[in-house]
Amino acid sequence: MHEHTVRATIASGTIEGFTRDGVHRWRAVPYARPPVGKLRLRAPEPVEPWRGVRYCHGIGYCSPQQRMYTMLGPGKYQPMSEDCLTLNVVAPKRPREEKLPVMVFIHGGGYFMGSSATPIYDGAALARKGCVYVSVNYRLGALGCLDLSSLSRGDITFDDNLYLRDLVMALRWVRENIEVFGGDPAKVTIFGESAGAHAVATLLAVPAAEGLFAQAISESPAAGMVRSPEIASEYATRFAALLGADEDDGARAVMAARPDELVQAFGRLLVAGQREMIGAFAAGPTHSTDYLPLDPVVAMREGTAHRVPLIVGTNAEEARLFGRFLKLLPMSEPMIERLLSAAQPEERERLTAAYPGYPNPAACIQFGGDFAFGSAAWQIAEAHSRHAPTYLYRYDYAPRTLRWSGLGATHATELFAVFDTYRTTFGRLLTAAADRRSALRVSDDVQSRWREFSRTGVPGENWPAYTSAERAVRVFDSRPRIEYDPHADRRQAWEGFSLAAP
């Protein structure tokens, strides 16, 4: 299977990977000390150097989560551990004259599931076309994305925004080591999808991330994920209660719990948070802290976010996936009405009027997609474009198999284009009904633009930057095109909407 082994010497020691399909790979390379024992819920610490050769052939651990989310193939699950702060590197086999752009991928999964080892995130197709590809693991759920810092007591301290600190540590690793793999530390693009896209957008507002990346791509960032310290503290208190502790004893209970107990309690917290609409999702960043001073959209609007070129966008039918699998979005009349019950009557009227035919199912599905993703992309584009080049897209392409199945261009389907999935065996199955040529055309279009953007900060020709005057949107489809402010009524309806209590 492996053609031969390949070694690289980085700041912390020598690592051995392998070569296959025209690329070198190193898997599960540690970028921080394992956050275990006393380091649980603390900011990541630099990796400790090792002697000899560290073997980086195999997939490492993913962050603890429900086992059903760790499936890598039929009957094959990824092992879990708190010792999960690793990354993977894929580099072209043939050395290039000039240093290559670097693409660092942050996986999604609602901040409570997912892993860099998911097969679709392999990255070899991107590397073969001329980049160094890095995919990163970070701490999820209660161990990294739930802010438990308000439970700190006496000799037990918990840090906030742990997963953001993990990602910044990984980006520091990239800056320090990527030249060894042929990458250019001055041309790092961070990109991610869903919660990963939200992490990308949030990193734009993290002061510690300054200078660690030159471009950013945010594919379907989620809304409603940012919390105030008050909401974070409310969630932390509830989490302690789910572990059977009160607020004063919460820190000890969290330190004593096994990872699977934390995962189970977090699952229950998610359900309760959805039911009671506390004002933000249970997992995500906390603003008004030293690490994240401002809500990311506010930082962009005010010009204090990092002014790097940004691509942001959504898929045409984001919500359909959630109707089928994860029932997390308001996509039915009862759920939407409950969501809007706290809104002013005129706000409720404005929002429902933007979806002609409401409450029919198609209007409800569109509402759910905009609530969760569209509104976030519009807000980010409006805010960031004031101070830095910003490019907005909508991904409309869906082969007939996805349309027939009722999924269409739903959440995450643009990843098939980004990661060249349509050229794999699975991709051939998806395009069985005469869609092969259009699928490959759309894939080549998306990839060449992401690649050009990672090299130059401009995503190729015929994609005007987004401005509040014109609001150009690049539509990826069988017939690609530019539309100007295509959903003005929907975009305006969501302006200023917030789940958080005023």
N, C-alpha and C positions, 0 to 999 in steps of 0.2 A: 504494500500500500504506500509506504513512505519511500520516496526515491532515495533520499539521503538526509543525514542530519546537518544542521547548520548552527554555528555558534556566534554569539555576539557578546561583547563585553560592555556592560553599562555601568553606571556609577556605583551600583550596589553589588556587582559581581558578574560572573559569566553565566549566560543562559543558553541552553541548547533547545532548538526547535527542529523543524523538519521542512523539507521542500516537497511540494506536490502541485501538480497542475500549473506550473510556471510561476508559483509564488513561494516565498519563505513564510513560515508561520511560527509564532511563539505564542503559547497559550498559558493563561493563568499566571502571568508575571505579576508579582506583588508590587504595589506602588505605595503601600503604607504598612505599618505594623498591624498585625491582626488585632481588631478592636475587641478583644475578649478579656474576661476577668475584670480587673479594675478599670480597664479601658472601655468597657461597655458604656455606650451613650456619652463618650468623650470625643472631642475633636481628634481626627486621625493624627497619628504621629509618623514621622519619616520612617521609611523601611530600614530595617537593620541589614547591613551588608552581610554577605555569606562568603564562606571559603569554598573553593572547588567549583563544580559545575552544577547549576540548578536545572533539572530537567523540566522543560516547559512544552511537553508534547500533548498532554491531556487536558481536557476541560476541567476547570477547577470547581469550587463550590459556588452556588448562588446564595444570595441572602435568604434567610429563613422565610418561608411563605407556605401557603397551602399546597400540598403535594401535587394536586391536579394541575397547578400552573407550571410545574417544572418539567413537563413532558417534552422530550427531545425527539421522540419518534415512537412508533408502536411499541408499547411495553417498556420504553426506555425513559428513565427519569434522571434528572440531574441531582446529584447529592447536594444537601444544604448545610451551611455552617455559618456562624457569625464571622468566621475567618474567610471573608469573601471579597476583600479589597484588592482585587486583581484586575488586570486588563490583558487584552490580546492584541498582538501586532501582526499585520499581514503586509508584506512588502514584495515588490516585483523581484523576480529572480535575477534579471540582468541589471547590473548597476547602470544608472544614467549619468550623463555628463553633469547635468545640473541637479541640484537638490529638488526633491519632489514636494508638491503640496501635501499637507497632512489632513486627513479627514477623521475626526474623533466623533464616534457615534455614541449617543446616550439613549439607551432603550426605554420604551414606555411600559405601561402596565399600572396606571393609576397610583403610582407610588407605593403599591403594596405587593406587586408581583412582577415577574419578568426576569430576564437574564441576558447577558451579552452572548451566551452560548446558543440561543435560539437559532436553528439552522438558517432561517432567512437572513440573519444579520452577519452571515459568514464574511462578506466583504472582499472575497478573492476577485470577483469580477471588476470591482472598482480599482483594486490594486493593480490588476493586469493592465488597466487602461491608463495607469500613470499617477498613482498616489501612494502614500503610505497610510494604511487604514488601521485605526485603533478603535476597539470597542471596550467599554468600561462597565464594570460592576460597581454598584454603590449600595449602601445599606438601605433597606426598604422597611415599610410599615413601622411598627413600634420601635424598631431598632435604629431607624434613621430618618424617617419622614414624618413621624409624629413628634411634636415638640413637647418633651416632658421636662424641660428645664425648670418650669415653675415648681416641680416636686423636689428640687434640690434642697437638702437639709443637712446642716452640720458638716459631717465629714464626707457626705456623698454629694458630688456635683455632677449635674448633667448639662451638656452644652446644647445650644439651639442649632437649628438648621444643619444637622449633621450631614445629610446627604449632599448638601451644597459644598460643605467643607471637604467631603470625600472627592467630589468632582474637581474642585480646585486643586486638591493634592494630586489627582491624576493628571491634570493639565500641567502642573509643575513638573511632574515626572516626564511628560512629553517634551516640555521645553528643555529639560536637562539631558534627555537621552535620545531624542528622535533622530538626530544626525547620524548616529551609529547605524540606523536602518535606512539611511538615504533620504530622510525627510528634512524639510526646511522649517525650523522652529519659528521663523517669521511668517510662515504661510499656513497657519493652523486654522481650519474651519471646524467649529463644533456644529453637529447636527443631531436632531433627535425627533422622535415622533410621539404624539400624545403627551403623556406625562414627561417623556424625554424632551419633547418640544417645549413644554412648560419650563422644564429645568434650563433649557437653552435660553429662553426669554428671561428667566430670573437671573441667570449668570450675568446678563448684560447690566444688572443693577447691583451686583456684588462687588464692592470695592476691591476685595482681595483677588478678584479674577482679572484685574486690569492688566492689559498687555499679554495675557496668556493665549489669546486667540485673535485672529485678524478678521474673520467673517463668521456669520452665524446663520443657520438654516433651521427654521422652526416649522415642522410639518404637523398641522392640526394641534396647536397648543390648546389646552383645556382651560375653561373659565372656572371661577369660583374656587380656586385652589389656594389662594393667598389668605392668610389670616392675621388678625391683630393679636397682640400678646394676650388680650382678654379672652378671645375665643380659644387661643392655644391653651391657656390655663384652664378654661372650662373643660376642654377635651381631656387634658391631663388628669384633672380631678376625677372625671368619669372613668378614665382608664384605670386609675388606681382602685376605684370602687369595683370595677369588673374583676380585678385581681383579689378582691376581698379585703382591701386596705382603705383607710381614710387618707386624706391629703397629707397628714403629718407622717404617716407611716408608708406613704406611696413609694418613696425612693428605695427603702429597704425591700419592699415587696417586688419592685421591678428588678432589683439586683439579684434577688433570690430566685426569680422565676426562670424556668427552662425556656429556651427559644420557642418551642412549640406552644407553651402556655401563653407566651406573649402574642404569638400569631393568632391563636384562638380568641384571646381577649380583644385583639385589634379587629378581628372579623365582626365580633359583636358590637364593637364601638362604631364601625362603619354603618351597620344596619340601623343602629339607634340614631346616628347623625343624619342619615338620609330621611328617617321617619320624622325627626323633630326639627329638621332644617335649622341647625344651630347658626348658620351664617357663613359657613365655608365647608369644604370637604374635610374629612378627618385628617388626611395626610397632605403635606405640602409645606411651603415656606412660611415663616413668620416674619412680618416686616416690623419696623420700629425697634430693631435690635441693632447692636453694634455691627453684626455680620451683614445684615440686610437692612440698611437704614430706612429705605422707602419701598412702598409697593412698587413692583417693577414698572408698571404702566405709568405711574406718577413720575418715577425717575426718568423714564424715556421722555415724557411730555415736558419735564422741566429741564431736560438736557444734561442731567447728571449721570445718566447711564453711559456705558461705553459706546462711543460713536462709531461703531463698526458697521460695514454693509450687512444688511439683513434680508434674507428671503423668508417670507411667512405665507402660509396658505392653508386651505382646507379642502376637503373632498365634497363633491356635490351632494352625496347622500350619507353624510357622516353617521346619522343615528340608526340606520337600518341594522347594523351589526348588534347594537345594544337591545333592539327589539327581540333579537334572536337569542343572544347569549347572556350578556351581563345586564340585568334589569336595573340600570343605575340612572337612566335619564328620564325626564318628564316627557313622555311621548303619547300619553293618552289624555283625554279630556279631564278625568278626575285628578290625575297627577298635576296637570298644568294648572288647573283651577286652584289646587292646594298651594302650588308654588306661588301663584299670583294673589293668594288670599291676603297677604300682608301689603300688597301694593296699593297705591292710591287708585281710585276708580278710573281716573283718566289715563293712568299708566297702563292698567290692565287693558283698557279699551284700545290704546295705541298699539300695544304689543299684539293683541289678537287680530286687530284690523290689518296688520302687516302680512297676515297669512290667509289669503282669500280662501273661502270655503271652510274656515275653522268652524266647528271642531271635526271636520272629516279626517280620516286617518292620514292621508297624504300631508295635509296641513299640519297635523300634530307631529308627524315624523320630522318635517322641516323645522318646526318650532324647537323640537328637542335637539336637533343638530346645531341650530344657531345658538340656543341657550348654552350648550356645552362647548362648542368649538368656534362657530362663525363669529359670535360676538367677541371672543378673545382675539381672533385674528384681525378683525376690523379695528379694535381698540389699539392693538399693538402697532398696526400699520399707520394709523392716524398719529399716534404718539411718537413713534421712532422716526417717522419720515420728516418730522420737523427739524431734526438735527443730523440725520445720517441717511445715506442712500438705502432705500427700502423697496423691496419688490414683492408684490402680492400675487398669488396664483390661486386658481381653483382647478382641482383635478377632477375631470368629468368622465375619464375613460373607464369603461367596464366592458370586458368581452361578454359575448352572449351567455356563456355559462353563469357568470355572476348576475347578469340581468334576469335570466330565467329563474335563478335560485331566490330572487327577491332581494339580493344584497346590493346589486348595482355598484356604483362608485362609493362604497361605504368606507367607514373609518379604517385606516391602515392599508387600503388597497394600493395607494401610491407607492408603498414599499416594494411591491412587485416590480414596478418600473425602476425605482432607485437602485435596487440590489440585483437587477437583471434576472429576476426569477422566471420571466417568460422564456428564457433560453434554457431552463432546466427541465427535467422530466416532469416535475409537478406543473411547471408553466405550460408545457405542451398539452397536458390534460386540460388545463384551464382554457386553452385556445383551440380546443378540438373542433369547434364549429366555425371553421373558416375565418377566424379572427387573427391568425398568426401574424400576418404581415402588419396589420394595424397595431397589434400589441408590441411588436418589435420596434416599429416606427416611434410610438409614444415613449417606449423605454429609452431608445437612443436619444430622443429629444430631451427628456428629463435628465438623463445621465450626462449628456454633453454640457447642459447648462449648469448642473451642479459642479461639474469638473472645471468648467471655465470660471465659474464664480470662485471656486477654491483657489484658482490660480491668480485671478485678477481682481476679484471683488465685484465683477460685472457679469451677469448670467447670459452672455451672448447677445446677439442682435435681436431686434424686434421684440423687446420687452422693456417698455419705458418704465422708469422708476415711478413709484407711487407718490403722488402729491395730493394734498387736500383739494387742489383745484380740479384735477382731472380724474384721480382715483382709477388708474389703469390696472386691469387685472388680466394676467396671462391665463388663458384657459387651455389646459392640456387635454386633448381629445384626438380622435381620428383626424379631425380637421382643427388644428390648433389656431387660436385667434386671440386678439386683444379685445376685451370689453371694457367700457368705461362706467364705473359705479353701477354694476349690473343689478344690484339689489338694494338700491338707495333706501327704499321704504323700510326694509328689514334692518339695514344697518342703522338707520336713524332711530328706529323703534327701540333698539337695545342701548342706545347712548345713555349713559348715566344709570342704567339699571344695576342694582346690587342686591344680593341676597342678605347682606349684612344689615343688621338693624342700624338705622341712622344714628 
